[in-house]
Amino acid sequence: MAATAAIPQFPHDFLWGVSTSAHQIEGAADERGASVWDAFTTVPGNVKDGSTAAVACDHYHRYREDVALIRELGVGAYRFSVSWPRVLPTGSGSVHTAGLDFYDRLVDELCAAGIRPVPTLFHWDTPLVVQEAGGWLKRDTAERFADYAAVVAARLGDRVTRWITLNEPAEHTLLGHALGQHAPGERLLFDALPVAHHQLLAHGLAVRALRAAGASDIGIANSHGPTWPASADAEDTAAADFYDILLNRLFADPLLLGQYPDGIGELMPSPDLAADLRTISAPLDWYGINFYQPTKVGAPLPEGTAAEFSGVTLPPELPFSPREIDGYPVTDFGWPVVPDALTELLTAFRDRYGDGLPPLVITENGCSYEGLDDQERIDYLEGHLRALHRALEAGVDVRGYFVWSLLDNFEWAEGYRRRFGLVHVDYDTLERTPKASYDWLREALRAQRP
């Protein structure tokens, strides 16, 4: 096992945590309302191994065992998500008491173990009834989401102090609504832009609802990564710039600057865009970044050539094409391992947003590898923690780091083919077995303590 001394010393109040999401681990699908992912997984071919998350890791019934694993790991926080259809099966109206009770018990268990609960209110599992009424294409969904946020805050707010509104609205927009690779499976291409705006509006309205409930520590978890042009040619540079807008600026600019990138705002449906942007850009206490990899992008490939990115086939009519990044090791998912790209991303964020940038938290970072003796994951985590420390040394204000993920889980359209967990899950017996990376991280965190 790699030496724990390799990890630089972080500030004494730096927050260490692990992350999961409800649909990926909870199971107990028959004890909640249906979500868009329940419908999506019934369609043959949508999930590569044909699986569903009906049982997943059965965290709903085994949460005490999982909290014990978190406690033993020695992190200070657990980022989980609340399932909207478990709390409000139809998206609004009557509360499903048993569902909300589950999160009440989970928060109590975490607090008793000395672990800070960090709930995410939306991690892609829109109630199916809401989707059937128009989903995120409809402005009303943002209002429903704010009401849901108020319900959860009223129950958990006496013990939960840190909140996350949305997880990765970019992926939910692009993969779920533009390209059809994730639920709800829409292939709208650029007609999916209203989904982006309504998620951002939902975030702003949820911040307002959480503040009204007394919350004072609120953030969002957006995915970001450096975008590199495939060459110095003008066409490749323009394609990379466009992709950078979609991945890095479409969501960050409205949140942090109160404006969309040039040319985007007029495409958004709103009776009063300026008022919406004021709601969207309400001050945050911190800004969460999910980081996995950089992306090399060029002009569209020749006609008839399929472009793929992270296993996703992209339609040829898009004005950009991701390219292979050579010279770096790759994970079992085929993602390049480039720790220096994390330093690049964080310093670029600091330079772009300046005084408008609140403290940052890495809300997800992790990798997919097989096996219990997962030295590759140890190397990945060590490399990225070193890169994160270099960003701190460069003056970037980063306050925390959450590993994705605590458990192997249902990896969306990949099903159970990818394993991101520090803890191995046998999907037949549901037995949990800590991997070598779990032991390594536990010892690395012990070395951080004074």
N, C-alpha and C positions, 0 to 999 in steps of 0.2 A: 504494500500500500504506500502511496506517495506520502512524503513527509509533510506534516501539518505546518512546519516552520516556513514552508514556501508561501504561506498566505501573509501578506503585510498586515500590520495592525491598523484596524479601522477605529474611528472615534468611539468612545466608551458608550455613547448613547445611540449608536447606529442600530437600526432595527433589522433583525434577521427573521426571515419567515419562510413558509412554504405555501404553495397555492394549489387549489383544486377548483372544480366547478360542479354544480349540482347535477346536471344531466349526465356528466361523464362518470360520476362515482356513486350517486345515491341509490339507483335502482328504485324498487318499490313504486313502479310506474302505475300500478293499479290503485295506489293510495294517494293519487293526485289527479288534477285535470290533465288533459292531453295537451302536448305542445307541438310546435311545427316539426320538431325532430322526430316525434313519434310517428307522424304522418309520413315524413320524408323517408324514414328507414323501412317502411312497408313496400316501397317501390323497388322492384328488382333492379340491381345495378347501381343504386344510389350509394350503397356502402360496399366497399370492395370485398369484404369477407361475408357479406350478407347478414351481419349481426345487427342487434338492436341494443339499447341501453336499458331494457326492461328490468334487468337484474344488476348489470354493471358490477361494481364492487360491493354492492349491498351496504353502502355506508349508512343508509337510513336506519338500518338495524344494528350496525356494527360500529357506530360512531365512537363509542367509549373506547373500543380497542384502538381506533385510529387516533384519538386524542392522546392515548397513552404513548403511541409511537411518536407523536409530535413532542410530547413532554420529554421523552427519553432522548430525542434528537437534540434538544437544548435550544431551539429557536424561541424567539419571544413573541411571535405572532403567527396566526393562521388565517390566510386569505381563502375564504370559501365563497360560494355564491348561493343566494336565495333563489329558489325556483318560483318564478312568478305564478305558474299554474298550480303549484302546490299550496300557495297561500290564497290565491284568487283564481279558482279553476276556470272562470269565464273572463278573466282579465279585470273585472270590476265587480261591484255588488257584494254579495255575501262572502265573508271570509270562511275559508276551510279551517276550522279551529284546530283540527288534528295536525294539519300541515304547519301552521304557525307554531303550534306547541313543540314540534320537532326542533325548530330553530331555537326556541326558548331553552330546551334541554341542552342542545349543543352549546349554546353560549354559556350556560351555567357550568357545563363540564369544562369548557375552556378556561373560564375564569377561576374555577376551583384548582385547575392545574397551573395557574399562573401564566396562561397564554392569552395574548391579546386577540380578541376576535375582530376580524376585518372583513365584513360581508360586502360582496359585490351584488348589486341589486338586479343586474341583467347580464347574463352570459349566454345569450343567443336562444334561450328557450321560450320564445313568445307563446302565450296561450293560443291553442289552435282556434278557439272561438274568435280571438282578436284578429288572427290572420284571415279567417274567413270573412271578416267584416272589412278587410282591406289592409290589415297589418300596418307595417311601417310606411306604406305609401300614403296612409291617411294621417292627417294632422291630429285627429282625435286620439290616436294611439299615444301620443306624447302626454296628453291630459290624463289618460287612463294610467299611464306609467307613474305620473306624479302622485296620483291617488294611492296607488299601490305602495310607493315609497313612504307615504305618510302612515299607512297601515303598519308596515314593518317597523318604522321608527318608533311608533307609539308603543309597540310591544317590547322592542329590544333596546331602545335608546337609553334606558337607565343603566345598562352595562356596556353597550357598544359605544365607543367614542370615535372610532375611525371608520369612515364609510367610503365605498367606491360606487359610483352611479352605474357606469356602463363598462363592459369589457369589449375592447377591440371593435368599435363600430365600423372601422374600415373593412375588416374581414366580413362582418355581417352584411355590409352593403355590397362589396365586390363579389365575394364567393357565394353569398346566399341569394342576392337579388340581381346582380349583373351577369354572372357567369353560370349560375345554376348548379354549382358544385357542392354547395351546402344548403341546408334548409333555409327558406321554404322552396328552393329549387327554381327560382325565377331566372329567366335569361333575358333581362331587360337592357343589358349593356348600359349606355349612358342615360337611359330613361330611369335608371335606379337612383339617380341623384336625389330625388325627394326622400328616399330612405335615409340618406346621410343627414339631410337637414332635420328631419323629424326625430332622429335619434339625438342629434345635438340639442334640439329644443327640449326633448324629454330629459336630457341631462340637466339643462338649466332649470326646468320646472322642478325636477327632483331636488336639486340643490336648494331651491327656495323652500320646498316642503321639509327637507331635513333641517334647514336652519330654523324654521318655525317650530320644529320639534326639539330644538335645543342643541343640535349637532354643531360642533365647532371644528371638526377635523375631517374635511371632505376632499376627495380627489376623484380622478377618472383613470382608467387603464387603457391607454392607446398603444397600438403596435407601431413601431418605427424602426427604420434601418437605413444606413447610407445607401444611396443609389449611385452607381458608377456607370458612366457611359462605356459602351463596348469599344469605342475608339474615339479619336479626336475629330472624326468627321462631323459635319454640321448636323446631318440627319440623325446620327446616333446620339449626339449631345441633346438635340431637341426632344428625342424620344425619352431619354433619361430624365430630362427636366419635367416632362409631362408625367412620367411615372412617379417622380418625387412629389409632385403636387398631389396625386391620388393617395399615396401612402403616407406622406409626412406632413403635408400642409393643409389638405382638405379639412381635417379635423382639428389640427393644432392651431391654425391661424384664427378661426372663429373663437376658439376657447381662450387663447392667449393674447390676441390682438383685437378681437371684436370685429373681424372682417374676413371675408373669404378671399382666396387668391384671385388675382385679376381674371375676369371673364367667367368666374364661377357663380358669383352671387346672383346674377341675373337669370341663371338657370334654376334657381331654387324657388319652390312654390311658397309664397308667403303673402298674406294681406298687408303686412308691414315688416319688411325685412330688417329695417333698422331696429325696431322694437324687439324682434326675435333675437337679433345679435346682442342686444343689451342683456337679454335673459340668458343667452348661451354663454356669454363672457363674464358672468358673475364671478367674483374673485374666488379662486380655489386656495385651499390651504397647502396643497401639494399636487404635483402632476405625476401620474404613473406612466412608466414606459415599459412595454413588453418588447424584449429584444431577442432575436434568434439568429439573424444573418443579414449581411448586406445583399444587394441585388445588382447584378450587372445587366444593363438594359441597352438595346439597340433599336434601330428602325425595324419595321415589320419585315419578317422573313419573306423570301420569294413565295409567290402564289402556290398553294398546294403543300407547303411545308408547315407542319404543326409545331407550334411553340408550346413548351411546357414550363411550368414553374411550380416547384414543390409538389409535383404529381398532378397538377391541374393543367388540363389542356385549354389553351386560350384560343378564342376565335380569331381568324386572320384579319378581321376588320378593325381590330384594335390598333391604335397608332404607335404601339411599342411592342417589343419582344424581349422577354428575359433571356439571358444567355448564360452558358456554363461559366463558372468561376474556376479557373485552373490554378493549380499550385497549392491548394489547401486540402487537408483531410476533410472527409465528409461524414456525417452521421448516417445511421441506418435509414434515415428518411431521405438521404441524398443532399442534405443541407450543408453548405460549406461551413467549416469551423474557423472563424476569423475573429478572435478576441479583440484585436486592435480596432476593429470596426465599431465596437462598443465605445471605446474612448473617442473615436472620431465622431460618432453620433452625439455623445453627450456634450463635447466641446462645441460642436456645430449648433446644438440647441441653445447653449449658453450665448453664443455669438449672435444667433438669429433673433432671439427673443429678449435678450438683455434684461432690463429692469422689470419687464412684464412676466418673467419666468419665475414661478414659485419654486420652492424646493422640489427636487426630483426624488422619486422612488422607483427602483427597478421592480415592477410588480410581477414580471415573469422573465425567467431566463432558464433554459434547460435544453435537453437533447434526448433523442431516441436512440437507445442501444439495447441489444439483447443481453441476457445473461445476468447472473448474480454477481460474478466477478467482473464488474463493469469499470475496468481501469480507464476506458475511453471517457466515461462520464466524469470520473475524477479529474482527468486531464482537462476536460472541457470546463468544469467548474473552477478549477484552479486558474486556468488561463483567463477566464472572464472576470474572476475576482481581482486578479492582478490588473487587468485592463480597467476595471472600475476604480481601483485605487489610484491609477495614473490620472483618471479624470478628476478625482478629488484633489490630487496634488496640483493639477492644473487650475484649480479654483472653482470647479463645478460643485454646486451645493446638492449633493446626493445624500439622502437621509436613511435609505433602507434598501434591502435586496431580498426578493422572494424567489425561491427555486420553484420552477415548474418541472415535476410535480411531486407531491407527497407519494402518490400511488400510481402504479400502472392503471390505465383506465380506458374507457371507450373514446377512441381518438377520432371522433366525428366521422367523416366519410372514409377514413381508413379502417374503421371498426377497431378490432383488438390487435391489429397487425403491428402497431407501433407501441413501444414501451418507454415512456418518459419518466417513470417513477423512481424515486429513491428506494421505494419498497416494492418488491415483486408481489404480484397478485396472481395466484393460481385460479383461473376463471372457472375451473370445475369444482374446486373445494372452497374457494374464496379465502384460502389461507394466505396470510401476509408474511413475507420474509424480507427483512432488511437486506439490501444489497451492500456490496463493498463501499459504494459511494455514500450510503447512509452513514456507515461507520466512520468513513473519512471526514464527512462534514461534521459529524458530532465531535470528533477530536479537534477539528479546525476551529470550531466555535468555542470549545473549552479553552483553547490557546488564546482566544480573543479576550477572555475575561481577566480582569486585574487580579 
